Amino acid sequence: MNLKDLADRARELIGRRGGTESAREDAEEVRDIAGGPGSLTDKAKEAAEALKEPGAGESTRRPAGSPEAPARPDPERRPGPQERKGGRDA
């Protein structure tokens, strides 16, 4: 399999799962599960169950009574042009 075949296969899989936005939502959902309470085994099972349906759905998979993962800022995120201070628009 060459690089072009690999890229085509990746595009096909992403398309079948609902596109890049759906993949992004899936990744965020798995990140929230990984950062939440529970054992590694429970988290792995919950993440596998979450990925069966494309896109982040309502969090019906969390056990009753478990707290939601707190929203945390993404350390990799860079500010957009509107958020930068001292930009051309400021």
Stockholm file with secondary structure:
# STOCKHOLM 1.0

chainA/1-90         MNLKDLADRARELIGRRGGTESAREDAEEVRDIAGGPGSLTDKAKEAAEALKEPGAGESTRRPAGSPEAPARPDPERRPGPQERKGGRDA
#=GR chainA/1-90 SS CCHHHHHHHHHHHHHHTTCHHHHHHHHHHHHHHHHSSSCHHHHHHHHHHHTTSSSCCCSCSSCTTCCCCCCCCCTTCCCCTTTCTTSTTC
#=GC SS_cons        CCHHHHHHHHHHHHHHTTCHHHHHHHHHHHHHHHHSSSCHHHHHHHHHHHTTSSSCCCSCSSCTTCCCCCCCCCTTCCCCTTTCTTSTTC
//
